[in-house]
Amino acid sequence: MAEEIPKKCIGGVVVNEGPDFHLEVQEIDVPEPKDDELLVRLNATGLCMSDVHFMLNDWALPPMSHFGTKCAGHEGAGVVVKIGSKVQGWKLGERVGIKPIADVCHNCEQCWNGRENYCAGAIYTGLMSTGTYQQYVTSPAIYTSRIPDGVPDEVAGPIMCSASTTHRALIDSGLKPGNWVVVPGGGGGVGIQGVQLVKAMGMRAIVVDAGSKEQMCREMGAEAFVDFTKEKDVAAKVVEIADGIGVHGVLVTAYQAYKQAMDYCANRIGAKIMCIALPPSGLLEIGAEPSRFIFKHLHVIGTLVGTMQDTASCLEYARRGLLKNVAEVRGLSEWPEAVQQLKDGKIVGRIVIDFNKK
């Protein structure tokens, strides 16, 4: 049955966009879906560091305000409450997720080849279109992901970005079961999803992070943990764990790790450094003498967010119990503080905001 749709809804609005931004919880007009869209009532949104970068406007991209966007966010989980007049194959009440890419052109080489995350016409959620920091959002029916039964909203939300992104990185890497994969910052929101996926896909995870995160990382599948606050030579310890040779792969989920990424690979031939984290524009560069790449057959590979297929695969891992809840669920009153804590690097794992919790 159709539920009553209000005129206004809750939104987390960026105020003073830029270096000194803050978030305010405000009332916003509920949008009307176009003929080919769904109206989704979100129950939860994850908080991702990319949201902070959009609100800071430090990625050399046009600002949110350029697109008229007030609400960031791209990790939403909710239900369909209204269906556009030309939409087929959807029902009211179906559980759905909102991803980092709101839509693509569906008619280019990248879209045809299952690489639609690189579509030149991609619309980025929370930057170019209203994000999941707004309770009621519209979504193109053709690019909306279904959430299977058995996957709670607080798990499904972060899967839309953090899990799908690391899944894409692992697929692009070509790494195999039994390979050593180091996840610097593995206790963070993206990293901890990567740790779980490394294990689920048969690889062996080494996490580099602060000791306070060790228990969580081991519970989520880390085979080894290196505490960078205590270990004098972090890279040497990682190499020692990885057969004394070096890791087969590096998932750079925290941009501070780019400086040591090559050192983790050491003498491993054909190692893959997967560049996931996006630092502020102009802050870092990656490079070394060509001989290092040539003699070690070293690969440095950029990887963007997940595709529709990555999201579906991760949701299936979650349904099977292989991707577990890594989120602390907070209410609306805690939202502004949570965003500030994320900005300050004080969050362990992921924070999910429950729209139904004050």
C-alpha positions in Angstrom: 0.0 0.0 0.0 1.1 3.5 -0.7 2.3 5.4 2.4 1.5 9.1 3.0 4.3 11.3 1.7 5.0 14.5 3.6 5.6 17.9 2.1 8.8 18.4 4.1 11.6 16.0 5.3 14.8 16.1 7.3 18.1 16.9 5.6 21.7 17.4 6.7 22.6 20.7 4.9 26.1 22.0 4.4 26.5 25.5 5.7 29.4 27.8 4.8 30.7 25.4 2.2 34.5 25.3 2.2 37.3 24.9 4.8 35.1 26.1 7.7 31.8 24.3 6.8 29.5 22.8 9.3 26.3 20.6 9.0 22.9 21.7 10.1 19.8 19.5 10.3 17.0 21.3 8.5 13.6 20.7 7.0 13.7 20.4 3.2 11.0 20.1 0.5 10.3 16.5 -0.5 11.1 16.1 -4.2 8.7 14.8 -6.9 10.0 11.9 -9.0 10.2 12.3 -12.8 8.5 9.8 -15.1 11.5 7.5 -15.1 12.4 7.9 -11.4 11.6 6.4 -8.0 11.0 8.4 -4.8 12.9 6.7 -2.0 12.4 7.2 1.7 15.8 6.6 3.3 16.0 4.9 6.6 19.8 5.3 6.9 22.8 7.0 5.4 26.4 6.2 5.9 28.9 9.0 6.5 31.9 8.8 4.1 35.0 10.9 4.0 34.2 11.8 0.4 31.2 13.7 1.8 33.6 15.8 3.8 35.7 16.5 0.7 32.7 17.6 -1.2 31.7 20.0 1.6 35.3 21.2 2.0 35.5 21.6 -1.8 39.2 20.5 -1.8 39.2 18.1 -4.8 39.5 20.7 -7.6 35.9 20.0 -8.7 33.1 22.5 -9.1 31.6 23.0 -5.6 28.2 21.5 -4.5 26.7 25.0 -4.8 27.6 25.1 -8.5 25.0 22.3 -9.0 22.5 23.6 -6.4 23.2 20.7 -4.1 22.8 21.3 -0.4 22.9 17.7 0.9 26.0 15.5 0.5 26.0 11.7 1.0 26.0 8.6 -1.2 25.4 5.6 1.0 21.7 5.4 1.4 19.3 2.5 2.2 15.6 2.8 2.2 12.3 1.9 0.5 10.4 2.9 -2.7 7.4 5.1 -1.8 6.4 6.5 -5.2 7.0 5.3 -8.7 7.3 7.5 -11.9 4.6 7.0 -14.5 6.9 5.4 -17.1 8.7 3.1 -14.6 8.2 -0.7 -15.0 9.4 -3.6 -12.9 9.3 -1.8 -9.5 6.9 -2.1 -6.6 6.1 0.2 -3.7 7.9 -0.9 -0.5 10.9 -2.5 -2.3 14.1 -2.0 -0.4 16.7 0.0 -2.4 20.1 1.6 -2.1 21.5 4.9 -3.4 25.1 4.8 -4.6 28.0 7.3 -5.3 26.9 7.6 -8.9 23.3 8.6 -9.3 23.1 7.7 -13.0 25.2 7.3 -16.2 24.6 7.7 -19.9 24.0 4.0 -20.5 25.2 4.5 -24.1 29.0 4.8 -24.2 31.9 2.4 -24.5 32.3 2.3 -20.7 28.7 1.6 -20.0 28.5 -1.1 -22.7 31.5 -2.9 -21.2 30.4 -2.9 -17.5 32.7 0.0 -16.6 30.0 2.5 -16.2 31.8 3.9 -13.1 34.1 5.7 -15.7 31.2 7.0 -17.8 32.0 10.6 -18.8 28.4 11.5 -18.3 28.2 10.1 -14.7 26.2 12.1 -12.2 27.9 12.0 -8.8 25.5 11.7 -5.9 25.9 14.4 -3.2 27.8 16.6 -5.5 26.0 17.0 -8.8 22.6 15.8 -7.4 21.0 15.7 -4.0 22.7 13.1 -1.8 21.6 10.7 0.9 21.9 13.3 3.7 18.2 14.0 2.7 15.6 11.6 3.9 13.5 11.6 0.7 15.4 11.4 -2.6 14.7 10.6 -6.2 16.6 8.0 -8.1 16.6 6.9 -11.8 14.8 3.5 -11.7 17.3 2.1 -14.2 20.3 2.7 -11.9 18.8 2.0 -8.5 20.1 -1.1 -6.6 17.8 -3.5 -4.9 18.7 -4.6 -1.4 18.0 -8.3 -0.6 16.1 -9.5 2.5 18.4 -10.3 5.3 20.7 -7.3 4.8 19.9 -4.6 7.4 19.9 -0.9 6.4 22.9 -0.1 8.5 24.9 -2.8 6.6 23.4 -2.0 3.2 24.1 1.7 3.4 28.0 1.5 3.6 28.0 -1.3 1.0 26.8 1.3 -1.6 30.1 3.0 -1.5 32.9 1.6 0.8 32.3 -2.1 0.1 31.5 -1.7 -3.6 34.6 0.5 -4.1 37.0 -2.0 -2.4 35.4 -4.8 -4.3 36.0 -3.1 -7.6 39.6 -2.5 -6.6 40.1 -6.2 -5.8 38.5 -7.2 -9.1 40.7 -4.8 -11.0 43.8 -5.9 -9.2 43.6 -9.5 -10.5 44.9 -10.7 -7.1 44.3 -14.4 -6.4 43.3 -16.5 -3.4 46.2 -16.9 -1.0 47.8 -13.6 -1.9 48.9 -11.2 0.8 47.0 -7.9 0.7 47.9 -5.0 3.0 45.2 -2.5 4.0 46.8 0.6 5.5 44.0 2.4 7.4 42.1 -0.9 7.6 40.2 0.3 10.6 38.5 3.1 8.7 35.2 3.0 7.0 36.5 1.9 3.6 39.4 -0.1 4.9 37.4 -2.4 7.1 35.1 -3.3 4.3 38.2 -4.1 2.3 39.5 -6.4 5.0 36.3 -8.4 5.0 36.3 -8.7 1.2 39.9 -9.7 1.1 39.1 -12.6 3.4 35.8 -13.5 1.6 37.6 -13.6 -1.7 40.3 -16.0 -0.3 43.2 -13.6 0.2 45.1 -12.8 3.3 44.7 -9.4 4.9 47.4 -7.4 6.8 46.1 -4.3 8.4 48.2 -1.3 9.3 46.5 1.0 11.8 46.5 2.2 15.4 46.3 -0.5 18.0 42.9 0.6 19.3 41.4 -0.8 16.1 43.2 -4.2 16.2 40.4 -6.2 17.8 37.8 -5.0 15.3 40.1 -5.7 12.4 40.9 -9.2 13.5 37.3 -10.0 14.1 36.5 -8.8 10.6 39.2 -11.0 9.0 42.6 -9.5 9.3 45.2 -12.3 9.5 47.9 -9.9 10.8 47.9 -6.4 12.4 50.7 -3.9 12.5 50.3 -1.0 15.0 52.0 2.0 13.3 52.1 3.8 16.7 54.4 1.2 18.2 56.3 -0.4 15.3 59.5 1.4 14.4 59.7 0.2 10.8 56.1 -0.5 9.7 57.0 -1.5 6.1 59.7 -3.9 7.2 57.2 -5.6 9.6 54.6 -6.0 6.8 57.3 -7.5 4.5 58.3 -9.9 7.2 54.7 -11.1 7.6 54.3 -11.4 3.8 56.8 -14.3 3.5 59.8 -11.9 3.9 59.3 -11.0 0.3 56.5 -8.4 0.3 52.8 -8.2 -0.3 51.1 -9.0 -3.5 48.7 -6.1 -3.2 48.1 -2.8 -1.4 44.7 -1.3 -1.0 45.4 2.4 -0.3 42.2 3.4 1.5 43.8 6.2 3.4 45.8 8.7 1.3 48.5 9.1 3.9 49.6 5.5 3.0 50.7 6.4 -0.6 54.2 7.4 0.8 54.9 3.8 1.9 52.8 1.8 -0.6 55.8 0.7 -2.7 57.8 -0.2 0.4 55.2 -2.8 1.4 55.7 -4.6 -2.0 59.5 -4.8 -1.5 60.8 -7.7 -3.6 57.4 -9.2 -4.7 57.3 -9.4 -8.4 54.1 -8.2 -10.1 52.7 -6.5 -7.0 49.6 -4.3 -7.4 49.1 -1.0 -5.7 45.5 -0.1 -5.9 44.9 3.7 -5.6 41.5 4.2 -4.0 41.9 7.2 -1.6 41.7 10.6 -3.1 43.8 13.2 -1.3 43.1 16.9 -1.5 44.2 18.4 -4.8 47.9 19.2 -5.1 48.9 17.4 -1.9 50.6 14.2 -3.1 52.2 12.7 -6.1 53.1 9.0 -6.8 56.4 8.1 -8.5 59.7 6.4 -8.5 62.6 5.6 -10.8 61.4 3.6 -13.9 63.8 0.8 -12.9 61.7 0.1 -9.8 58.7 -0.6 -12.0 60.6 -2.5 -14.6 62.6 -4.9 -12.5 59.7 -5.7 -10.1 56.9 -5.6 -12.7 55.2 -3.2 -10.3 51.7 -2.0 -11.1 50.1 1.2 -9.8 46.4 1.2 -10.7 43.8 3.8 -10.2 40.4 2.5 -9.3 37.1 4.4 -8.9 33.8 3.6 -7.2 32.0 0.3 -7.7 29.7 -0.6 -10.6 26.2 -1.9 -10.3 27.6 -5.4 -10.5 30.0 -4.7 -7.6 27.2 -3.4 -5.4 25.1 -6.5 -6.2 28.1 -8.8 -5.4 28.7 -7.1 -2.1 25.0 -7.2 -1.1 25.2 -11.0 -1.8 28.3 -11.3 0.4 26.4 -9.5 3.1 23.3 -11.7 2.7 25.6 -14.7 3.2 27.1 -13.2 6.4 30.5 -12.5 4.8 30.1 -8.7 5.1 29.1 -7.8 8.6 28.0 -4.6 10.4 30.9 -2.2 10.9 28.8 0.8 11.6 27.9 2.7 14.8 24.3 3.8 14.3 23.5 7.3 15.6 20.4 9.5 15.6 19.7 12.8 13.9 20.7 14.9 17.0 24.2 13.4 16.8 24.6 14.0 13.0 26.5 17.4 13.0 29.0 16.2 15.6 29.5 12.9 13.8 30.4 14.8 10.6 32.9 17.0 12.5 34.5 13.9 14.1 34.8 12.3 10.6 36.4 15.5 9.4 38.9 15.4 12.3 39.8 11.7 11.7 38.2 10.5 15.0 35.9 7.8 13.6 36.6 4.1 13.9 34.8 2.0 11.2 31.7 3.7 9.8 29.0 5.9 11.2 25.4 5.4 10.0 22.7 8.0 10.7 19.3 6.5 11.3 16.6 8.9 10.0 14.1 7.3 12.3 16.1 7.9 15.5 16.3 11.2 17.2 
